[in-house]
Amino acid sequence: MKIKGKEFGEVISSLKTREGRKKFYRENREIILYIIFGAGTTLISIVSYAIFRAVFPNAESVPSQLGWIYNLSAKFGVDSNTVLPNLLSWICANIFAFITNRNFVFQSKKRGVLVVLETAKFFASRLFTLFVDILIMFLLVDLTGIRGFFYEFGAKVFSTIVVLVLNYILSKLFVFKKKK
């Protein structure tokens, strides 16, 4: 298997030296930082989902002003217990993701109105992947009727991995695209 034209064993071997690790980091800084901050975003998403799921376990526990979100799935004939916690966890995770992606991963230098445009593109792309996330959770949990912490946790982990890959692609090609 080759990584950037080098055999896998050669890459692993180069990581044994300090200079090799520095070179590897320089060549792969963006993806390494995306994985690190993506892991942080994922952790925030999963932990906050679990917290919000515990705080809002059923329709009766939801404040009236948020009830419409909780009942979105009623249009499909299913009562969803995942939409509101998923939406709230998305907000928490994406605030963290925007700050870290803009400042550390893609090192955006845009200022003024361009920051507003970049922010709008970031959250538009993340809204798309939010709907992917909600759809996956809806299909795996609500439509199947399978309940339980470990099953929902596994479904959320799977959904988060799909979303993480989509978010990187959209961030790289659409949001933080650098002019050549």
VEXDREN-2710 file (C-alpha; in Angstrom, 1 decimal):
% VEXDREN-2710
k/r/px/py/pz
1/MET/0.0/0.0/0.0
2/LYS/1.3/3.4/-0.9
3/ILE/0.8/6.7/0.9
4/LYS/1.7/9.8/-1.2
5/GLY/4.0/7.7/-3.4
6/LYS/5.8/5.9/-0.5
7/GLU/5.4/2.4/0.7
8/PHE/3.5/2.1/3.9
9/GLY/6.5/0.5/5.6
10/GLU/8.7/3.3/4.5
11/VAL/6.3/5.9/6.0
12/ILE/6.2/4.0/9.3
13/SER/10.0/3.7/9.3
14/SER/10.4/7.4/8.8
15/LEU/8.2/8.1/11.8
16/LYS/10.8/6.6/14.1
17/THR/13.0/9.7/13.9
18/ARG/12.2/13.1/15.0
19/GLU/13.0/14.6/11.6
20/GLY/10.8/12.0/10.0
21/ARG/7.9/12.9/12.2
22/LYS/8.4/16.6/11.5
23/LYS/8.5/16.0/7.8
24/PHE/5.4/13.8/8.0
25/TYR/3.6/16.5/10.0
26/ARG/4.6/19.2/7.5
27/GLU/3.3/17.2/4.6
28/ASN/0.1/16.1/6.3
29/ARG/-0.6/19.0/8.8
30/GLU/-4.1/19.8/7.5
31/ILE/-5.4/16.3/7.7
32/ILE/-3.7/15.5/11.0
33/LEU/-5.3/18.6/12.6
34/TYR/-8.6/17.9/11.0
35/ILE/-8.6/14.4/12.6
36/ILE/-7.6/15.8/16.0
37/PHE/-10.2/18.6/16.0
38/GLY/-12.7/16.3/14.3
39/ALA/-12.2/13.9/17.2
40/GLY/-12.9/16.8/19.6
41/THR/-16.0/17.8/17.6
42/THR/-17.1/14.1/17.5
43/LEU/-16.7/13.9/21.3
44/ILE/-18.6/17.1/21.8
45/SER/-21.4/15.8/19.5
46/ILE/-21.7/12.4/21.1
47/VAL/-21.5/13.6/24.8
48/SER/-23.8/16.5/24.2
49/TYR/-26.3/14.1/22.4
50/ALA/-26.2/11.8/25.4
51/ILE/-26.8/14.7/27.8
52/PHE/-29.6/16.2/25.7
53/ARG/-31.2/12.8/25.2
54/ALA/-31.2/12.3/29.0
55/VAL/-32.6/15.8/29.6
56/PHE/-35.3/15.4/26.9
57/PRO/-36.2/11.7/27.1
58/ASN/-39.8/12.2/25.8
59/ALA/-42.2/14.8/24.4
60/GLU/-43.4/15.8/27.9
61/SER/-39.9/16.8/29.0
62/VAL/-39.5/19.3/26.1
63/PRO/-40.2/23.0/26.7
64/SER/-43.2/24.2/24.7
65/GLN/-41.1/26.5/22.5
66/LEU/-39.0/23.5/21.4
67/GLY/-41.9/21.1/21.0
68/TRP/-42.2/21.7/17.2
69/ILE/-38.6/20.4/16.7
70/TYR/-39.3/17.4/18.8
71/ASN/-42.3/16.5/16.8
72/LEU/-40.8/17.0/13.3
73/SER/-41.0/13.3/12.7
74/ALA/-44.7/13.2/13.4
75/LYS/-45.2/14.1/9.7
76/PHE/-43.9/10.6/9.0
77/GLY/-46.2/8.9/11.5
78/VAL/-43.3/8.3/14.0
79/ASP/-42.6/9.9/17.3
80/SER/-38.9/10.7/17.4
81/ASN/-36.8/10.9/20.5
82/THR/-33.6/11.8/18.5
83/VAL/-34.3/14.9/16.5
84/LEU/-34.1/17.5/19.3
85/PRO/-31.1/16.0/21.1
86/ASN/-29.4/15.6/17.7
87/LEU/-30.1/19.2/16.7
88/LEU/-28.8/20.6/20.0
89/SER/-25.6/18.4/19.9
90/TRP/-25.1/19.6/16.3
91/ILE/-25.1/23.3/17.4
92/CYS/-22.6/22.6/20.2
93/ALA/-20.3/20.6/18.0
94/ASN/-20.3/23.0/15.0
95/ILE/-19.5/26.1/17.0
96/PHE/-16.4/24.3/18.2
97/ALA/-15.7/22.9/14.6
98/PHE/-16.0/26.3/12.9
99/ILE/-13.6/28.0/15.4
100/THR/-11.0/25.2/15.2
101/ASN/-11.3/24.6/11.4
102/ARG/-11.1/28.3/10.5
103/ASN/-8.2/29.1/12.8
104/PHE/-6.1/25.9/13.0
105/VAL/-6.9/23.4/10.3
106/PHE/-7.5/25.5/7.2
107/GLN/-5.9/28.7/8.6
108/SER/-8.3/31.0/6.9
109/LYS/-7.0/34.6/6.6
110/LYS/-10.2/36.1/5.4
111/ARG/-11.4/39.2/7.1
112/GLY/-14.5/41.5/7.1
113/VAL/-17.4/40.5/4.9
114/LEU/-15.5/37.5/3.6
115/VAL/-15.6/36.0/7.1
116/VAL/-19.4/36.4/7.1
117/LEU/-19.5/34.6/3.7
118/GLU/-17.2/31.9/5.0
119/THR/-19.3/31.4/8.1
120/ALA/-22.5/31.2/6.0
121/LYS/-20.9/28.6/3.7
122/PHE/-19.6/26.6/6.7
123/PHE/-23.0/26.5/8.4
124/ALA/-24.8/25.8/5.1
125/SER/-22.6/22.8/4.4
126/ARG/-23.0/21.7/8.0
127/LEU/-26.8/22.0/7.7
128/PHE/-26.7/19.6/4.8
129/THR/-24.7/17.1/6.9
130/LEU/-27.0/17.7/9.8
131/PHE/-29.9/16.4/7.7
132/VAL/-27.7/13.4/6.7
133/ASP/-27.1/12.9/10.5
134/ILE/-30.8/13.2/11.4
135/LEU/-31.8/10.9/8.5
136/ILE/-29.3/8.2/9.6
137/MET/-30.5/8.4/13.2
138/PHE/-34.1/8.4/12.1
139/LEU/-33.6/5.4/9.9
140/LEU/-31.5/3.4/12.4
141/VAL/-33.4/4.3/15.6
142/ASP/-36.9/5.6/15.0
143/LEU/-38.0/3.6/12.0
144/THR/-36.5/0.3/13.3
145/GLY/-38.0/0.8/16.7
146/ILE/-34.8/-0.5/18.3
147/ARG/-34.1/1.3/21.6
148/GLY/-31.4/1.2/24.2
149/PHE/-28.4/3.2/25.1
150/PHE/-25.8/1.0/23.4
151/TYR/-27.7/0.7/20.2
152/GLU/-28.4/4.4/20.0
153/PHE/-24.8/5.1/20.9
154/GLY/-23.6/2.8/18.1
155/ALA/-26.0/4.4/15.6
156/LYS/-24.7/7.8/16.6
157/VAL/-21.1/6.8/16.2
158/PHE/-21.8/5.4/12.7
159/SER/-23.7/8.6/11.8
160/THR/-20.9/10.8/13.1
161/ILE/-18.2/9.0/11.0
162/VAL/-20.3/9.5/7.9
163/VAL/-20.8/13.1/8.7
164/LEU/-17.1/13.7/9.6
165/VAL/-16.0/12.5/6.2
166/LEU/-18.6/14.6/4.4
167/ASN/-17.7/17.7/6.5
168/TYR/-14.0/17.4/5.5
169/ILE/-14.8/17.2/1.8
170/LEU/-17.2/20.1/2.0
171/SER/-14.8/22.2/4.1
172/LYS/-11.9/21.5/1.8
173/LEU/-13.7/22.0/-1.5
174/PHE/-16.4/24.6/-0.7
175/VAL/-15.9/26.5/2.6
176/PHE/-12.2/27.1/3.1
177/LYS/-11.2/26.7/-0.5
178/LYS/-7.9/28.5/-1.1
179/LYS/-7.2/30.4/-4.4
180/LYS/-4.4/28.9/-6.4
END
